[in-house]
Amino acid sequence: PLEPIQHTMSSTASPAPSGVRRQTSDLCDFPDEGQGKKLRFRANESFDNVIDHLLPFSSSHTVSRLIETPIPADFAALPGCLRNLSYEAVHEEVLARNEGRIVDNDVMLVDTGTYTGRCPKDRYVVDAGAAHENVDWGSVNLPISEATFDLVFEACQERLLALEKVFVFDGFVGASKNSRRAVRVVTELAWHHHFNKNMFIEATGDELASFVPDITIVNSRAMFAEWKDHGLRSETCVAIDVNRGLGVVTGTEYSGEMKKGAFSMMNYLLPLEGIMSMHCSATVGKDGDTAIFFGLSGTGKTTLSADPTRQLIGDDEHGWDDDGVFNLEGGCYAKMIDLNPRKEPLIHAAIKRDALLENVVVDENLQCLYSDGSRTENTRGSYPMHHIPNSEPSGKAGHASNVIFLTCDAFGVLPPVSKLTTEQALYHLVSGYTAKVAGTEQGITEPTTTFSTCFGGAFMPLPAKVYATLFQKKIEKHGVSVYLVNTGWTGGAYGVGKRMDIVATRQIVSSILDGSINDAAFSTPDAFFQLSKPLTLNGVAPEVLDPEQAWADKDAYRATCEKLSGLFAANFLKYSCKDEFMASVADAGPGGRALL
């Protein structure tokens, strides 16, 4: 029941300029890789040479194959398996298949077709076994039956097994050998193999020889045709089975779904072992001081952790065990929109040979136009960790001394920096307030207020209390200082005020990391959010530190504060109404009275 879709750039036509639509012929012939004959299919207009065609796949055949072919199949044993290709080899495959092209600085550029961001409404978790009791079911963690998951997985697997070539990446999620998981990602597209090579920790020769995957993710550029019959929302299905360590991606070419699938599984598995898992970036200073940056996509995690004075542990996904903080990935996946060598020199320099760009617009000379968001605001670039010259090779460091929550406040009323008590730290971790920044998800074109559990609710399968109690233990055991940093708007809400200047934000972060913020006098907690802010800070104007000063209309400022405070309190009710511990945490947040 799969309809292959959106193969970026067909094998017979030259690439269209990025952002330009090309009309394919109405009826075309397409070779059926599995049977050696041709099928008739109807091709629709889409970006580049994206082709839609129908591959008949009967349900009865699916059932019989479930008996004959195990889940997952041993893809590494296939004659057409291309396993852990070198960068040179994967470049050749991408170019030979017309899936991408080389642009300035010798970088590969691809187009992801219809979907330029994640599809959170099409994300499912198998409701079976231990997961039935452990997962926090709701609008984020949507249940799917094991039977339906198997149908989708099997259909995707059958398509991959029928191809002349299939790309298999074997590696690891997690730099700590004590808790890492062996991950296998099987893809139809060569450029997806390139992405996985950048983003996961690659297995060595000896490790490959005895490799047994704990997690297997299959990814076909195909739609699940029988989605209506099985209660799915659309032809796209991104699902994980945490009990068996399986993941499937169908109906979208957006590469971020693969890494987020593996991350979601680790966010389930690690906390159950007493290890905190985090959607964050992390750095370590020359004196061994580790800093963690929590935040949703677009809030500045990657940008602010790319600090030339510190070593980068990782930019997005981490664990924190009894030995310290460790990266879950082997690379970085940074937003490219408005990439500027002056403001983000390390990231800009990382976009070189072996990096992979997605949906970036180029000019007629194939020069990247990073400021052009006409294709999508969510332009992306993945690159291996060693492209950052000051990255920490081991992907590990000691326990964190500072934790920074990054929020993009679209209301423009939160201070640029506030120091949090332990209870406030738990409140803001669980709340995960920010604005969804344009383009990080399908349908988001301007900042939209959201609350996302642990600044990554879309990837957190367990109840919020699990992550909060683990964080509390870390704060109390290691004396961690926690700060809330607003990288959003100042002087007014979105549409009236302006975005925080990255230079000022960098200065604030520097004062946290070098400890100079501890010399500042702090205000008493405000009446709306119970937040204390520094009255002065070297290099930052006082009117920037105090959001009320930045607003011309003071009445509007206070009304907006009251509105946002109410939104915080209303959101937290879903946690505090269920649990006495979470109710006590709520009193330290907006609308509470613990600090007043």
Phi, psi and omega in degrees: 000043181244139172244102181301137183223161161052048171282109185296115179070110180288168184279355185246352183238152178285154182297140172276153177303144181303134179086358180257131180275141177238133179272116176277165179295155186291315178234133184224162172263141179222130181289131175278106187303329186278335188236357175074011177242174183255143177249150173269135179217160179255125182254133182254164177294135179199176182294145181050228180253034180300128186241133174258130172211159186259127174246104182302138182207104188278150180297322181297323178294321179300315181298315182294323181290333177299332179278320186278327185246123180290159173249116355273160176288164177273081184296330182295341181269357182290143177301326182268013182286126172251105190252128175045058180296153171290165178299320180297317182293318181290327174299315180299318179295315181299315182289319180296327181269004179057035177273344182199183179209159181271130178243196187302150182066023174062038184255142176280133177239132177231164175242135186268009177077215186299317186264117179251010177206178180291163178243077187296336180279354178245023182257130186228155173234135181294126180266087181199161175057217182297330181299330181302321181271330189273324188285143176274087186289145179166208184288342178268307178264090183278132181282145172225140181289155177298324180296316180292318177304314181298323177298315180293314181299314181297318179297317178295316180298318180298320178297315181296321180294336182273351183282152176293325178231139173224140186258123184240121174251127176245126180196208186224152169249113180113124180279343177275119182292344180289333186226003183294157176240139175282126184239136174242127178240120183252124186229154175275327184265138179293324182290334173295324176297319177301314179301312181296324177297323177289321196264333180258170179273114188286139177287144177279176181302313179295321180293325179293325183297329181243024189289127174230114185290137169274329181233131175234124178242126176251139185224111176245146178279052189226153178262145175276106191292333185262030185300322181295322182292341185243017172076019177274162185281328183202184178291340180276136179218119175240107190224149176231150173240100185289339179289319184255357180068045182239147175217150179221139177232119177226151172079010176209145176257359182298119190289334182301339179297330182289311182291325179289331175295314179293321180296318179301321178294319178293327177292342174271313189285314187296312180301329178291345175259008180083015181253128180284132175249144192217140168270093189200167167251164183210143178225164177224136180276175183295338178266009178085011179279121183263137177236141181242136178242109174273150175166150175286170178304133176091359181268352175114010181304307183293316182297311186284338178274349176277072186251118183294345180270355182227161177269137180274122174278315177183167189246001186209323190221124186219164170239161179221106183247197183290344180263342181140204185261139179220149179283146173265348187244175177243006182203192181233150180229088191259149172289139182258348184299130179061026178301127186229127183296337179283317183273332182225064187297322183291319179292317179300318180290337180285344181275084181218188181315133182088347169287161182227118180262143178237123170065018176283135178279139178236159177269187185293343178262012180063030172271135183289131177254081187295337180276354182271110179257022184294330177282312176188152172285344184264045173294142188225157173219128174251146180204150180293154184302327183290352173289342173268111189298334181256027177285152178275112187303326183283342184070019183223156175203180182283190182292148182288141173256334177228136174236131182240122173269119178264127178229143177254091186279104181288343177280338176076024183244345178285142178298154177296336175206138175220143176266134188251145168285171178302315181295319177295323179299317178294320181299312185283335172296311182293319182294315180055047182286137172194192168241136173294121184275143187314127169093347182287343173224156179301133175090354179265114182244350174210159183305134182230128182301135178209156170239125185229116185311125178059030180057028178188042187303332181294345183238013183250097184285337186268163177300151184302324183300327180299312181290323182295316181292324175296319180294319179302317179298321180293316180300312185288324182285324188248006177060046186282136172267136184236135182230149172253120182242125180265115176259012184271237190256156176219150179080006182150165179288171176307130183101340178241308179280194180230160180289143176306137179287131184298330179294316178295320179296320178298321179295320177298313180297319179299320180293330176289315186287326179271357176086356183293338178295338180289344178274351183279149171277141182249149177289163170289156180302137180284164186283343185265315188242354184060033182260141175252131183239151178292141180280329176218153178203128183304128176086000181234127183295141180304323180291341174281321181293329181252104184299330180297322178297329183283343180271130176286323182261099184293323179297318178295323178299310182295322178295322179290322176300315181296322179295311182292322177302318178295324178293319176303307184298319180295321179294320186287346180302327182293342175264313187290333181286346184261342194208135182294321178299314180292331177293323178291325176295322183301329184290346178268358183257188177305133181089348178275181183229006188301325186254002183262000000 
